[in-house]
Amino acid sequence: MQERILAVLVLLVTSVSLTAQVFPQIGRLESTSSDLAEEELGEFNFVRVQFDTYWSGGFGYGPWSIDFPDADMNFLRGVSRLTNIKVEREPIVLRFDDKKIFDYPFLYMLEVGQNGGIVLSPKETKNLREYLLRGGFLLIDDFWGQRQWDNFYAAFSQVFPDREIIELSPDHEIFHVYYDLDGPQMIPALYRSDEFGEQGIDRASNHAILDDFGRVMVLINWNSDMGDGWEHTYHQAYPTRYANNAYRLGINYLMYSMTH
């Protein structure tokens, strides 16, 4: 995990210097069958985490599967179009207790505060801690309000009882590693506004768990829903600016994870 493929780094450097200029405004992506051509398979696999909650299991269509698979597929299309990173065609679903997670430097999960919160087994807790300390990156998306935060905190304090969760300031490099952003962005669900959000929330924030060297291991996208921005890319009722912000943030997080 600590090793980063040199070819990927070259692609990232090229992407930052060229693509950020070519696509200052993302616009509404068009879905075409050639978006993820066979020859483009390569460096990045989108891995979604399947998990259990207190009020329901992780099998079937629990909170872990919200926006799946459209959000995952559209994000892969966006990465393919807006960077020089070659992507896998299909997203992957894994649990934390699966040793395969160590093959992938980037994991995504969402709705961790729903249904009473996420439940982690001892093996999942151990695997996740080891994965992150060995260089892995976990992006947590789409949970809102204090109650869901408390549910999330109860679970992740078991993973890292010795580490604080800090809030990232807008000048943190994760917001500037590829696209130059003003910091966290509130990305609302379909038919909602970024002026109000959900559960009375009117401000998005990004929090993180850091390793001993200051690297972001866990990025917590609180009071924002990038998954909806990806999922509804082609929905005419979903404002393009929200989708744009979702791709910019997601790509910045990805670039950070692959270069740190």
C-alpha positions in Angstrom: 0.0 0.0 0.0 2.9 2.4 0.8 4.2 2.0 -2.7 2.6 4.3 -5.3 2.9 3.4 -8.9 5.3 5.7 -10.7 3.1 5.7 -13.8 0.2 7.0 -11.8 2.2 9.8 -10.4 3.3 10.9 -13.8 -0.3 10.9 -14.9 -1.3 13.0 -12.0 1.4 15.6 -12.6 0.4 15.8 -16.2 -3.3 16.0 -15.3 -2.8 18.8 -12.8 -0.9 20.9 -15.3 -3.2 20.3 -18.3 -6.6 19.2 -17.3 -7.3 21.8 -14.7 -6.8 24.4 -17.4 -8.8 22.5 -20.1 -11.8 22.0 -17.8 -12.2 25.2 -15.7 -15.9 24.6 -15.9 -16.9 20.9 -15.9 -20.3 21.3 -17.5 -22.8 18.5 -17.6 -21.1 15.3 -18.6 -22.6 13.3 -21.4 -23.1 9.6 -20.9 -21.6 7.6 -23.8 -20.5 4.0 -24.1 -17.0 5.1 -24.9 -16.5 6.8 -21.6 -14.9 3.7 -20.1 -13.4 2.0 -23.0 -11.5 -1.3 -22.6 -8.1 0.3 -23.3 -8.7 2.8 -20.4 -8.8 0.2 -17.7 -6.0 0.7 -15.2 -4.9 2.6 -12.2 -8.1 3.5 -10.2 -10.8 1.2 -8.8 -13.7 2.7 -7.1 -14.4 0.6 -4.0 -17.6 1.1 -2.0 -17.7 -0.3 1.5 -20.6 -2.5 2.6 -21.5 -2.4 6.3 -24.0 -3.4 8.9 -26.1 -1.0 11.0 -27.7 -1.3 14.4 -31.2 -1.5 13.0 -30.5 -3.5 9.9 -27.9 -5.7 8.4 -25.5 -4.8 5.6 -26.9 -7.3 3.1 -29.4 -6.3 0.4 -30.0 -2.6 0.0 -29.1 -1.0 3.3 -27.8 2.6 3.8 -24.4 1.5 2.3 -26.0 1.0 -1.1 -27.6 4.4 -1.5 -26.9 6.0 -4.9 -25.3 2.7 -6.1 -24.3 2.0 -8.8 -25.0 5.2 -10.7 -23.0 7.5 -8.5 -20.0 5.1 -8.6 -20.2 4.7 -12.4 -20.6 8.4 -13.0 -17.6 9.3 -10.8 -15.5 6.8 -12.8 -16.6 8.5 -16.0 -15.8 11.9 -14.5 -12.3 10.8 -13.4 -11.7 9.3 -16.9 -12.8 12.5 -18.6 -11.3 15.1 -16.3 -8.0 13.6 -15.5 -5.4 11.3 -17.2 -6.0 8.5 -14.7 -7.1 5.3 -16.3 -10.0 3.7 -14.5 -11.7 0.4 -14.0 -15.0 0.0 -15.8 -17.0 -1.4 -12.9 -17.1 -0.3 -9.2 -16.3 -2.8 -6.5 -18.1 -3.5 -3.2 -16.1 -4.9 -0.3 -16.4 -5.1 3.5 -13.8 -4.0 5.9 -13.1 -7.6 7.0 -12.2 -8.6 3.4 -8.4 -8.7 2.9 -8.9 -7.4 -0.6 -9.3 -3.9 0.8 -5.5 -3.8 1.1 -5.2 -4.0 -2.7 -6.9 -0.6 -3.1 -5.7 2.8 -1.8 -9.1 4.5 -1.9 -12.4 3.4 -0.2 -15.8 5.1 -0.2 -18.7 4.8 2.2 -21.7 6.9 3.0 -24.8 7.2 5.3 -22.8 6.0 8.3 -25.2 7.7 10.7 -28.4 6.1 9.4 -30.3 3.3 11.1 -28.6 3.8 14.5 -25.1 4.0 13.0 -22.6 1.6 11.6 -21.7 -1.6 13.5 -18.1 -2.8 13.1 -17.0 -6.3 14.1 -13.7 -6.8 15.9 -12.2 -8.1 12.6 -13.5 -5.1 10.7 -12.2 -2.7 13.3 -8.7 -4.3 13.2 -8.6 -4.5 9.4 -9.7 -0.9 9.0 -7.2 0.4 11.5 -4.3 -1.5 9.8 -5.5 -0.5 6.3 -5.4 3.2 7.2 -2.1 3.1 9.1 -0.5 1.3 6.1 -1.4 4.2 3.8 -5.0 3.6 2.8 -7.6 6.4 2.4 -11.3 6.3 3.4 -13.8 8.9 2.2 -17.0 9.1 4.2 -19.8 11.0 2.5 -23.5 12.0 3.0 -24.4 12.1 6.6 -26.1 15.1 8.3 -26.7 16.6 11.6 -25.6 16.0 15.2 -27.4 12.7 15.8 -25.8 11.1 12.7 -22.4 12.5 13.7 -22.8 11.0 17.2 -23.6 7.6 15.6 -20.6 7.9 13.4 -18.3 9.0 16.2 -19.3 6.0 18.4 -18.2 3.6 15.8 -14.9 5.3 14.7 -13.8 6.0 18.2 -13.3 2.2 18.4 -11.1 2.2 15.4 -8.9 5.1 16.6 -9.5 5.8 20.3 -6.1 7.4 20.5 -6.7 10.0 17.7 -8.7 13.2 17.5 -11.0 14.1 14.7 -10.0 17.5 13.4 -11.8 20.0 11.2 -9.9 20.9 8.0 -9.5 24.6 7.2 -10.1 25.8 3.6 -6.4 26.3 3.1 -5.6 22.6 3.6 -3.8 21.1 0.6 -6.6 18.6 0.0 -8.7 21.5 -1.4 -6.0 22.7 -3.7 -4.2 19.5 -4.9 -5.9 19.5 -8.3 -8.8 22.0 -8.4 -8.3 25.1 -6.4 -11.4 25.1 -4.2 -12.6 27.4 -1.4 -12.9 24.6 1.0 -15.8 22.2 1.8 -18.9 22.6 -0.4 -22.5 21.8 0.6 -23.8 19.5 -2.2 -27.5 18.9 -1.6 -29.7 16.0 -2.6 -32.0 16.1 -5.6 -34.7 18.8 -5.2 -32.9 20.4 -2.3 -31.0 23.6 -2.0 -27.5 24.3 -0.7 -29.1 27.2 1.3 -30.8 24.9 3.7 -29.3 21.4 3.3 -30.9 18.6 5.4 -32.0 18.5 9.1 -31.7 22.3 9.3 -28.0 22.3 8.4 -26.8 25.3 6.4 -23.0 24.6 6.5 -20.8 21.8 5.2 -17.6 20.9 6.8 -14.7 18.5 6.3 -13.1 16.6 9.2 -10.3 14.2 9.2 -8.3 11.6 11.1 -4.6 12.0 10.6 -1.7 9.6 10.8 1.5 10.3 12.7 2.9 12.3 9.8 -0.2 14.5 9.3 -1.6 12.6 6.3 -5.3 12.5 6.0 -6.4 8.8 6.5 -10.1 9.4 6.9 -11.9 12.3 5.2 -15.3 13.0 6.6 -17.6 15.0 4.3 -20.2 16.1 6.8 -23.4 17.9 5.8 -22.8 17.3 2.1 -23.8 14.7 -0.4 -21.3 14.2 -3.2 -22.9 10.9 -4.1 -26.1 12.6 -5.2 -24.0 15.1 -7.2 -22.5 12.1 -9.1 -25.7 10.1 -9.3 -27.8 12.9 -10.7 -25.2 14.2 -13.2 -27.6 13.6 -16.1 -30.8 14.6 -14.3 -32.1 17.8 -15.9 -33.6 18.9 -12.5 -30.3 18.7 -10.7 -28.3 22.0 -11.0 -25.0 21.6 -12.9 -23.1 23.6 -10.3 -23.8 21.0 -7.6 -22.6 18.2 -9.9 -19.5 20.2 -10.8 -18.7 20.7 -7.1 -19.2 17.0 -6.4 -16.7 16.0 -9.1 -14.1 18.7 -8.1 -14.2 17.6 -4.5 -14.1 13.9 -5.3 -11.2 14.3 -7.7 -9.3 16.4 -5.2 -9.8 13.7 -2.6 -8.7 11.0 -5.0 -5.6 12.9 -6.1 -4.6 13.5 -2.5 -5.1 9.8 -1.7 -2.9 8.7 -4.6 -0.1 11.1 -3.9 0.2 10.9 -0.1 
